[in-house]
Amino acid sequence: MGCNCGNKNRKMYEVVNAAGKVVYTSASKPSADGVARRYEGGTVREKGAATSTAKTDEPTTTPA
């Protein structure tokens, strides 16, 4: 049986529900897409992808 050395850099996908919680993780995008269809508002993103948490409704102030 071969080793699992070649999978270190494999892309991983996360299914995120409408509340922003990760509900499923997979190395298969088609599997992640299928699971995302089961959750209302579910989306698929690459694991470790940066998501913006900045609030855009607050004005930005700069010190004088």
C-alpha positions in Angstrom: 0.0 0.0 0.0 1.3 3.4 -1.0 1.9 6.3 1.4 -0.3 9.4 1.5 2.6 11.8 0.9 1.1 13.3 -2.3 -2.0 14.7 -0.6 -0.3 17.5 1.4 -1.2 20.2 -1.1 -4.6 19.0 -2.1 -7.4 21.6 -2.1 -10.0 21.2 0.6 -13.5 22.6 0.4 -15.8 23.7 3.2 -19.6 23.9 3.1 -20.8 27.0 5.1 -24.4 27.4 6.1 -26.3 30.7 6.1 -25.2 31.4 9.7 -21.5 31.2 8.7 -20.8 27.9 10.4 -18.7 25.2 8.6 -20.9 22.1 8.4 -18.9 19.9 6.1 -15.3 19.6 4.8 -14.2 17.5 1.8 -11.4 17.1 -0.8 -14.1 16.6 -3.4 -15.8 19.7 -4.9 -18.7 17.7 -6.3 -19.4 16.2 -2.9 -19.2 19.6 -1.2 -21.6 21.0 -3.8 -24.0 18.2 -3.2 -24.0 18.8 0.6 -24.3 22.5 0.1 -27.6 22.0 -1.7 -29.0 20.4 1.4 -28.5 23.5 3.5 -30.6 26.6 2.8 -28.1 29.4 2.0 -25.2 26.9 1.9 -22.1 27.8 0.0 -18.9 26.1 -0.9 -15.5 27.8 -0.3 -11.9 26.6 -0.4 -10.6 25.8 3.1 -8.4 28.6 4.4 -9.8 31.1 2.0 -9.8 34.6 3.5 -13.2 36.0 4.2 -13.8 39.6 4.9 -15.1 40.4 8.4 -14.9 44.2 8.1 -18.1 46.1 8.6 -18.9 48.3 5.7 -21.7 50.3 7.4 -19.4 52.0 9.8 -17.5 55.1 8.6 -13.7 54.9 8.7 -12.0 57.6 10.6 -8.4 58.7 10.3 -6.5 60.3 13.1 -5.7 64.0 12.5 
